[in-house]
Structures are given as C-alpha cells and as structure tokens.
Amino acid sequence: RKEVEQDPGPFNVPEGATVAFNCTYSNSASQSFFWYRQDCRKEPKLLMSVYSSGNEDGRFTAQLNRASQYISLLIRDSKLSDSATYLCVVNRRSYIPTFGRGTSLIVHP
Amino acid sequence: DAGITQSPRHKVTETGTPVTLRCHQTENHRYMYWYRQDPGHGLRLIHYSYGVKDTDKGEVSDGYSVSRSKTEDFLLTLESATSSQTSVYFCAISAEAETQYFGPGTRLLVL
C-alpha cells in the first residue's frame, strides 16, 4: 500500500458545484497534513494546512480523520480558476514530507 | 512568494554529459529538497539537505548527487545524464521541515 493515496480523477464538475477529495495515509504516526495546488506546468503551491479540528479558508474546507487515516478537501461554489491538480502531503516529524500523486479537478462552464 | 529561484529553467543535453541544476533561496530556510516530477509518478524526492554540508538521499537518488556549501544554494548534479532523467525538477525550501515552498522548476530533456 502506498504511503499516501489519492484518487487521480479527473473530477469534472460544473461551475458552482461542490466537490470533495479524499487522501488516505498509511502511517498512523503521521503528524501534520497539508493540501497543495498545482496548475499545469507550474510548481506546487501551499493551499492550506489541515488541523485536527478542521479548518476553513473561504470556499475551501479541510478535515482530518485520524481514526480512519484520511484527510479531505471540500471546495464549495467551484470556479473555473479552481481547475488544477490538488496534492495532499503528510509529514511524520521527519525532514521528509510525503506527497500524494494528486487529484485532477476540471471545472467547466 | 518565497524567494526561491532555479537555474537553468530549461535545458537540453545529450546522454552521458554532466548536468548541474542550481537552486537559490533568499529566505535563509534550513531545509532544501530536490524533487523530480513525471507523469504517473507524482513528485519523487531525490535528495534533501537539513543544513550546510548536511544532505541525505531520497527515494530516487541513483544517478544524482548534491552539494550545499552555503545556506542559500543547493546544487543537483547528474554525473552522466541518461534519457530516463528527462523530467521536470523542482527545488523546495522549508524553515521547519513542514510547509514547503517550491521553485518554478527546471525542464530537462536528455537526448
């Protein structure tokens, strides 16, 4: 089993839709969690950290479920500009974050 | 945006030639990383550094070496480039080995 797994998609949704991605991780010792966004042919950029109690940033909500070992990202009122690949990242208190392979989102008019 | 640059941004080279990629930061972050990104594989860690002259291997380090003689610079060397090293290379920095900030990437084509 891969250490961090994501559904590659693509998730194809209309503007205004709500979409959710999950990311599962295998190491229960994982300590911190993040979502990154990567546009085509660009570098990954930090979207948001994921806190144990869940957190929101505008239209984006991130949640952590330690019991089931997954994190989620919910995007409400999708915009065309949300089209990108979303990478989840898991840290185990080492120097080395572990990246998922990413979930592709396409928002269409 | 974090102050991180990569050079060159694009490079075409021939099999068997040495290639050095440079990552430069102005943030004084302790940790620096080199990744490669290929379709179907996502980001894979090549080498990382946790301080000046302190480096270690990642999951795909064969055929690559690194050096970090100054906090701000992290060099990735392909000793003898092969076609399998054609890829997009990203450098990343981190202050606390948690959140990472990525450079714009280097597209390398080995013919």
Interface residues (C-beta under 8 A of the other chain):
Chain A: S32 F34 K42 E43 P44 K45 L46 S49 L87 V89 N91 S94 Y95 I96 P97 F99 G100 R101 G102
Chain B: Y31 G40 H41 G42 L43 L45 Y48 Y50 D56 G58 F90 A97 E98 T99 Q100 Y101 F102 G103 P104 G105
